[in-house]
Amino acid sequence: MAAADQSISLMDGTYFVGRKEILDWVNGLCGTSLAKVEQTCTGAVACQILDAMYPGKVPMSKVDWAANKDYE
């Protein structure tokens, strides 16, 4: 059976990942040193993750890492 054919229930361990584990993954993937999940709220980290998945599709030069307001 292929992995795409398997269903994942809501009680699967995938849904019970701790904040530290997520931060470790993000920091390892993006080369950042985030200390809190809340630091990902600007969307810059999401842009970097998408750029890692689809290289060259996200214009990273336009991403403002210092943004702290929604409109920035």
PyRosetta script that sets phi, psi and omega in degrees:
from pyrosetta import init, pose_from_sequence

init()
pose = pose_from_sequence("MAAADQSISLMDGTYFVGRKEILDWVNGLCGTSLAKVEQTCTGAVACQILDAMYPGKVPMSKVDWAANKDYE")
pose.set_psi(1, 130.5)
pose.set_omega(1, -179.9)
pose.set_phi(2, -74.1)
pose.set_psi(2, 154.8)
pose.set_omega(2, -178.9)
pose.set_phi(3, -60.9)
pose.set_psi(3, -32.3)
pose.set_omega(3, -179.3)
pose.set_phi(4, -70.4)
pose.set_psi(4, -21.4)
pose.set_omega(4, -179.1)
pose.set_phi(5, -83.5)
pose.set_psi(5, -13.5)
pose.set_omega(5, -177.4)
pose.set_phi(6, -84.5)
pose.set_psi(6, 139.3)
pose.set_omega(6, 176.5)
pose.set_phi(7, -95.9)
pose.set_psi(7, 149.5)
pose.set_omega(7, 179.3)
pose.set_phi(8, -114.6)
pose.set_psi(8, 123.3)
pose.set_omega(8, -179.4)
pose.set_phi(9, -81.6)
pose.set_psi(9, 166.1)
pose.set_omega(9, 179.8)
pose.set_phi(10, -68.3)
pose.set_psi(10, -15.8)
pose.set_omega(10, 179.3)
pose.set_phi(11, -96.2)
pose.set_psi(11, 7.9)
pose.set_omega(11, 179.3)
pose.set_phi(12, -65.0)
pose.set_psi(12, 148.7)
pose.set_omega(12, -178.8)
pose.set_phi(13, -61.5)
pose.set_psi(13, -19.8)
pose.set_omega(13, 178.3)
pose.set_phi(14, -57.9)
pose.set_psi(14, -32.9)
pose.set_omega(14, -176.4)
pose.set_phi(15, -85.5)
pose.set_psi(15, -3.1)
pose.set_omega(15, -177.6)
pose.set_phi(16, -118.1)
pose.set_psi(16, 58.1)
pose.set_omega(16, 179.6)
pose.set_phi(17, -102.3)
pose.set_psi(17, 132.6)
pose.set_omega(17, -177.6)
pose.set_phi(18, -75.6)
pose.set_psi(18, 161.9)
pose.set_omega(18, -180.0)
pose.set_phi(19, -59.3)
pose.set_psi(19, -41.9)
pose.set_omega(19, -178.3)
pose.set_phi(20, -63.3)
pose.set_psi(20, -40.9)
pose.set_omega(20, 179.9)
pose.set_phi(21, -65.6)
pose.set_psi(21, -40.3)
pose.set_omega(21, 177.6)
pose.set_phi(22, -64.9)
pose.set_psi(22, -45.3)
pose.set_omega(22, 179.2)
pose.set_phi(23, -62.3)
pose.set_psi(23, -40.3)
pose.set_omega(23, 177.7)
pose.set_phi(24, -60.9)
pose.set_psi(24, -41.0)
pose.set_omega(24, 179.2)
pose.set_phi(25, -65.9)
pose.set_psi(25, -47.7)
pose.set_omega(25, -179.8)
pose.set_phi(26, -62.3)
pose.set_psi(26, -46.7)
pose.set_omega(26, -179.5)
pose.set_phi(27, -62.7)
pose.set_psi(27, -38.4)
pose.set_omega(27, 178.1)
pose.set_phi(28, -68.8)
pose.set_psi(28, -40.8)
pose.set_omega(28, -178.4)
pose.set_phi(29, -71.6)
pose.set_psi(29, -43.9)
pose.set_omega(29, -173.1)
pose.set_phi(30, -94.9)
pose.set_psi(30, -11.0)
pose.set_omega(30, -177.3)
pose.set_phi(31, 70.4)
pose.set_psi(31, 30.5)
pose.set_omega(31, 180.0)
pose.set_phi(32, -101.9)
pose.set_psi(32, 177.0)
pose.set_omega(32, 176.4)
pose.set_phi(33, -132.5)
pose.set_psi(33, 54.2)
pose.set_omega(33, 179.6)
pose.set_phi(34, -70.6)
pose.set_psi(34, 142.0)
pose.set_omega(34, -179.9)
pose.set_phi(35, -107.2)
pose.set_psi(35, -20.8)
pose.set_omega(35, -178.4)
pose.set_phi(36, -134.6)
pose.set_psi(36, 146.4)
pose.set_omega(36, 177.3)
pose.set_phi(37, -60.6)
pose.set_psi(37, -32.3)
pose.set_omega(37, -178.1)
pose.set_phi(38, -61.8)
pose.set_psi(38, -20.7)
pose.set_omega(38, 179.5)
pose.set_phi(39, -71.8)
pose.set_psi(39, -7.8)
pose.set_omega(39, 178.2)
pose.set_phi(40, -90.7)
pose.set_psi(40, 0.8)
pose.set_omega(40, -171.2)
pose.set_phi(41, -68.6)
pose.set_psi(41, -18.0)
pose.set_omega(41, -178.5)
pose.set_phi(42, -74.6)
pose.set_psi(42, -19.9)
pose.set_omega(42, -179.5)
pose.set_phi(43, 94.9)
pose.set_psi(43, -8.8)
pose.set_omega(43, -179.6)
pose.set_phi(44, -63.3)
pose.set_psi(44, -38.4)
pose.set_omega(44, 178.7)
pose.set_phi(45, -67.1)
pose.set_psi(45, -39.1)
pose.set_omega(45, 177.6)
pose.set_phi(46, -61.7)
pose.set_psi(46, -40.4)
pose.set_omega(46, 176.8)
pose.set_phi(47, -61.9)
pose.set_psi(47, -40.4)
pose.set_omega(47, -178.9)
pose.set_phi(48, -69.2)
pose.set_psi(48, -37.5)
pose.set_omega(48, 177.2)
pose.set_phi(49, -65.5)
pose.set_psi(49, -43.7)
pose.set_omega(49, 177.3)
pose.set_phi(50, -63.1)
pose.set_psi(50, -38.0)
pose.set_omega(50, 178.1)
pose.set_phi(51, -66.3)
pose.set_psi(51, -33.1)
pose.set_omega(51, 176.5)
pose.set_phi(52, -69.2)
pose.set_psi(52, -34.8)
pose.set_omega(52, 179.9)
pose.set_phi(53, -76.4)
pose.set_psi(53, -39.5)
pose.set_omega(53, -177.6)
pose.set_phi(54, -127.7)
pose.set_psi(54, 79.7)
pose.set_omega(54, -174.4)
pose.set_phi(55, -55.0)
pose.set_psi(55, 132.1)
pose.set_omega(55, 176.4)
pose.set_phi(56, 83.6)
pose.set_psi(56, -4.7)
pose.set_omega(56, -177.7)
pose.set_phi(57, -86.4)
pose.set_psi(57, -23.1)
pose.set_omega(57, 179.2)
pose.set_phi(58, -106.2)
pose.set_psi(58, 122.4)
pose.set_omega(58, 178.7)
pose.set_phi(59, -73.2)
pose.set_psi(59, 86.9)
pose.set_omega(59, -174.5)
pose.set_phi(60, -63.3)
pose.set_psi(60, -21.5)
pose.set_omega(60, 178.6)
pose.set_phi(61, -68.0)
pose.set_psi(61, -19.1)
pose.set_omega(61, 179.5)
pose.set_phi(62, -93.3)
pose.set_psi(62, -5.7)
pose.set_omega(62, -178.5)
pose.set_phi(63, -79.0)
pose.set_psi(63, 125.5)
pose.set_omega(63, -179.4)
pose.set_phi(64, -94.9)
pose.set_psi(64, 102.6)
pose.set_omega(64, -178.3)
pose.set_phi(65, -72.0)
pose.set_psi(65, -17.1)
pose.set_omega(65, -178.9)
pose.set_phi(66, -95.5)
pose.set_psi(66, 2.7)
pose.set_omega(66, -178.3)
pose.set_phi(67, -63.4)
pose.set_psi(67, 139.1)
pose.set_omega(67, 176.4)
pose.set_phi(68, -136.0)
pose.set_psi(68, 7.0)
pose.set_omega(68, 176.1)
pose.set_phi(69, -122.6)
pose.set_psi(69, 154.2)
pose.set_omega(69, -178.6)
pose.set_phi(70, -59.6)
pose.set_psi(70, -40.3)
pose.set_omega(70, -174.7)
pose.set_phi(71, -76.9)
pose.set_psi(71, -8.3)
pose.set_omega(71, 178.6)
pose.set_phi(72, -84.9)
pose.dump_pdb("model.pdb")
